Structures are given as structure tokens and as C-alpha cells.
Amino acid sequence: MALAATALVSCNSDGSISMIDETSDPEYIGRNEIKVEDGRMTAEVLWAFGRLSDIHVSPDGSKVLYGVQYCNVKQNKSNRELFVMNTDGSNVQQITKTKSGEYAAKWVKDGSKIAFLFPDSNGTMQLWEMNPDGTQRLQVSHSDNDVNDYIYSPDSKQVILIRNVKYGDTATDVYPDLDKTSGRIVTDLMYKHWDEWTDFIPHPFLYDYDGISLNNERDIIAGEPFESPVKPFGGAEQIAFSPDGKQIAYTCKKKKGIDYALSTNTDIYLFDIASNKTVKNLTDSMMGYDMNPVFSHDGHLIAWESMEHDGYESDKNRLFVQDMQTGERIDISAEFEQSSSCLTFSADDKKIYLTSCHHGEIQIYEADIETKTFRCITEGVNDYEQIALAGNNIIAVRHSMSMPNEIFSVSITSGEATQISFENKHILDQIKMGEVRERWIKTTDGKQMLVWVIYPPKFDPEKKYPTLLYCEGGPQSPVSQFWSYRWNFQIMAAHDYIIVAPNRRGLPGFGMEWLEAISKDYGGQCMKDYFTAIDTLSAEPYVDTEHRGCVGASFGGYSVYWMAGHHEGRFKAFIAHDGMFNLEQQYLETEEMFFVNWDLGGAYWDKETEKTYANSPHKFVDKWDTPIMVVHGEKDYRILASQGMAAYNAAKLRGIEAELLIFPDENHWVLQPQNGILWQRRFFNWLDKHLK
């Protein structure tokens, strides 16, 4: 393996590497030490935080494995390191110190080893193993292409590697003499997805494993032009070995082309290892998303997350359980009006632990399989995003609007949560956060709406502050206690803005009627909810009604464009990121057609969709009269950059002050450090110019 000259390496007779320490290399990226001036969040401070994720508890329940990503703005790069600590938070050890970063780390071989992904000497991502203290790193896989993710069987005698396979023919395949052409021949839909062209799709490859090398490769969906896991975000959580190691449950949407683009009908299949074939579709009669299978410890049950309707990506995520012997299938969550995620069986297999959003918070719940009842275990103004069992406790990742991810130990009995990781304490201790307050406001149709209000760190009720209305994306994403490295409320508050963040119609956590009210009604009640929120807060004496702004991304960007033509003088500045400007254009430009068919009701040329498309923001440009900033990424294939460019051009042609911030190498998000810093600087430059 090729290593930097500054690395400390000790090779063993079995070919393993005892230690790699590249911390002395000037290009090594580790924990950021930063001095926070005046206790205020800045873009540079925001990008200095360590980004903790991906927790795994050792099989004996004594240790926690996790990773932290560190960013370096000057290098415009990031690096990920691995840590191990006791489940009470003691004895924290950094077990990797490399420039290339270790990913997808998991306990294997009964906890005697840690598996992880790391590039080989050719830069190809491979599967490796090491001791729990980071020594004796041994390369396990030697694939020609990258390993995306992996799963070990319970006895560690078999391994699944998730790798890409070629999809379709290239122009060069059709015309071999044109070996340097960049042209693409497209004859079907789904030719692009999220931020990439659909040239490759993931397949699960099964191997026998003798503890040293992988043998007997089998693609378990060989010859099928389908994905498993399902893109764009699926990983190892979509595939599971049965406890006896004889079967594999895998998630797959066995559709392609236009059928794939029109449907969310994703199923869970059972693959029999001995016969080397798929033997059953466990969810054959279920028409929506069915994903993320989890076996009970005794193998008698399998649980998964299920949506009812085909084509509805934001449907309630139901909790289904099936008896593997009788085939009986039960919706445990039939009387539970919330969605279920992060499913984990209890030690006795009688209960399932999960996370669910309710009233702007994501808490940990316990579902009793027999009684079909749910108990909320945790409380507090926070979100939990990952859970794992450790005896009588749940080890979980938690964050809030005022704190990035940290690890907590939660008592299953009492719900008491104890923080056990302090990755960012050295930064947080220097920052004075703005207060986050919960407000319930009466809407125009007489309902109660939760609105989060975030105040400047040194808030003085005797002063007046410029105020921002935040418009959430999704459209069906919760305004919960999320921590964002782009739409971060605390950095907005640190710039002396009050932020008004409504849980308007169409957001989860308030019942299905509230959630479903937005589909086919983009310009309706959800917009009234926004106006209600900003108007109600504007009655407070500390809100400067002469200096209010409106900001948002994705559907939030659509909301900004729509409000620009309907706000009746409320706002003095707008910022729209990756927003839908022309809904007719959006219908034909996006890649997942099921989304626009469900949420917009179908094609704009159908008579029954006239009301929906009548609310396209481009139809109200004649009423635009307020400065607007437009941000978009050119690798965003969900909402093409042409939407942002069209909105910007419209503003300029109307004689309205406008700015366009375009990122040729970003997708629906902004992920690169220097791009992230630029985003924040132009964001506040625009707002300060017009609201201060």
C-alpha cells in the first residue's frame, strides 16, 4: 500500500499493517481548534465543528464505535476518523490517524475486529479489518471497482459487498470506433438521478469468507437491471442476513426506465443462499416503499418500514412485522399516526425501538409487538437520529438547533438521557447560542400551528430586529430540531436576525390530515400558514416590520418565488435556493416522475391539474417588486439549475435587483467547504444589505 513519507508504518508477517499515523503530514485534516470571537457563530466556526455519525455498539454492549468528519476550508477537503469509547463515555480513543479517511466502520467477528472501508494503493475503496485499538489493518477485498458498503453474516463466514455494475450501453458500445465520444444516447427515462448520470447501479455480491480472503463471488441479482440498495440514498441498511445465515433479505425496486421513474413500489425479497436464488417477494401485494428489513434475534420475525401508496414518497412510514414461519403480516403502527424509522428489536424480540417525529421533535419510541402500542421513551427539545442497544440502555445520536450531533445513553425504563460524547465541547463552550422558543399560533382555518422562533444570542426585547421567515423544503420534511451546516438557525441568529420557522401545512408530526394538505395545493393553505406565522410574530414590538426577509430551499425556494408575487409588501429581501420556479418546466425536467405526479397531480396538460399549475411562481413575475437572490447547483438533477437561472433572468428583465450564485459542482445541497463558506458570506451579504 502506498503511504505518505511521513506515515509511521509497521508491517506484519501476515501482510497486515500495525499502525498508520499521518498526523504529522501537513495535508492531514484532524480536529479543528478555533477561537470564537465575541461568542458568535460564523461560517468559519460552523465549518470547524466535527461531524459525528454512524454509531455501532459492540456485541457485548460495552463499547461504542463512531466516526467524525473534519473539514479544512483552506484545502477544501474533509477527512473522517474513527473513535472507540466505553458506553459510559469513558476511555475515548482515536483509533485511526490517516489522510484518506475510514468509512462505514462496524464491529465484526464477535467484536474482535472492526471492519471499515478505506482506499487501496490504487485509490479504490476496499473492505479492511483491524483490531479494536486500530492496529493490524488488513485489506480484505481486492475488487476492481469501489466497494460502496458491506454486510457481514452473523457468524462472519460470509460477506456481502455492495458494488456498482454497468447499466445500459454507452455510445462507444454502439459505435466502438468512437472511443472518445462524450455523447449519450438516451432512449428511456431515469437516465439521470439526483446528481449523476445513470451509468452504473449497485448490486449486492455475496462471498464466502475464511477470515482472511473472500471467495466464491455471487451477484445475488445477477443479470437483473435493477438496483439493490435503492438509489439515491440507500445503503447497507436495506439488506440483512437472517440470524442463521441461511437467507438474505434485500430491498429492490424491480423496475427500470419509465416504470422506475413513475413508481415507488419497492419490495423486500428473500434470497436463499443454499439454492443461490431469490425465493420470495415478502411484500408482493404492498404497493409503496418497503425498505430496511430487520430480523428478530431468533429469526422468527422480520420487520420493515412500509409506505402504503405507490408514487407517494412522503407517505406515513408504517411499521410492519411478518412471521417468517406462518407468513402472517401485521401493521404494528395501524393506530400510531406517526412514521417509524431506525427499527431495532429488543433483546427478547417482543418490542421494537424506533425514532419518530411528533410536534417538531424526533424522539425514541418503544413499540410492543403483541399489543401494537407505542410508548415515547425520550423527551426534550431535540432530535434523535440513530439508535443501538446496549443492555438496558439505548445508545443514540442526538442534536438540536443549538448543538450538532453528540452521543447519548438513554435509559429504556426512565428515558433519562446522559451525554457521553463531547466532540465539539471545545467549540460550543465558546459560543453563546440564541434562545429557541416554541410558539403555537392559530391558523386561518382555526387550527394550531407550531412555530419555532430563534432569537439573537444577546436579544434585547427593547430593541427592534430584522426578521426572517424560513420556508422549509421537502415539501414534507419536518421543521424539527435539526442542525444544519447550511440552513443553520444559530448562525442567522448570531447575525442579529430573529428567525420564524413554521411547521406549516404539509409537514410530518401533526397527523396525516396536516401532512397531506399540501399535495396539489402548493399555493393554498401552506402559504396562508406562512403569512400567519410572520404576521403574528410581527405584532411583537421587537420585530422590525420594515426589515423582514424570506428565505428557503427546494420547496422552500418555490415558496420564496411564490411569495415574491404575493407578499403585499411584507418583505424587503428574498433568497431562494434550488427552488421550483416554473412548475410546468419542473414536471418535464425532474427525474423521479412519481413525485410530480403525486404532489402536482400529474401533467400540466391534463385539465384536472389546472388549479395546481395556476400556482406556478413564474406566472406572477409581473408582481415581483423586491430584491431577490437566487442560488442553485448545476449537478442538481431533482430541480435543474435552469429553474434558478430562469427566475434570476426574470428578475433582471423586470428591473429588480437580483443576484445569482451558481455552483457548477454542487447538487441539491452545498457540500464542499469553500463553497459552503461562500454560500454563507453571500447569504448574509445580501440580507445585511437589504435588511440592515
Helices and strands as residue ranges (DSSP letters): E 8-11, E 17-21, G 37-39, H 43-46, E 51-57, E 63-72, E 77-86, E 93-94, E 103-108, G 109-111, E 113-119, E 125-130, E 138-139, E 147-152, E 158-166, H 171-174, E 192-193, E 196-197, E 200-209, E 214-219, G 236-238, E 239-241, E 247-252, H 257-262, E 267-272, E 277-281, E 290-295, E 301-306, E 318-323, E 329-331, E 341-345, E 351-358, E 361-368, E 373-376, E 383-390, E 393-400, E 403-411, E 417-419, H 425-428, E 436-442, E 448-454, E 465-471, H 489-494, E 498-502, H 512-516, H 525-538, E 543-553, H 555-564, E 573-577, H 583-589, H 593-599, G 607-609, H 610-613, G 617-623, E 628-633, H 641-653, E 658-663, H 673-691
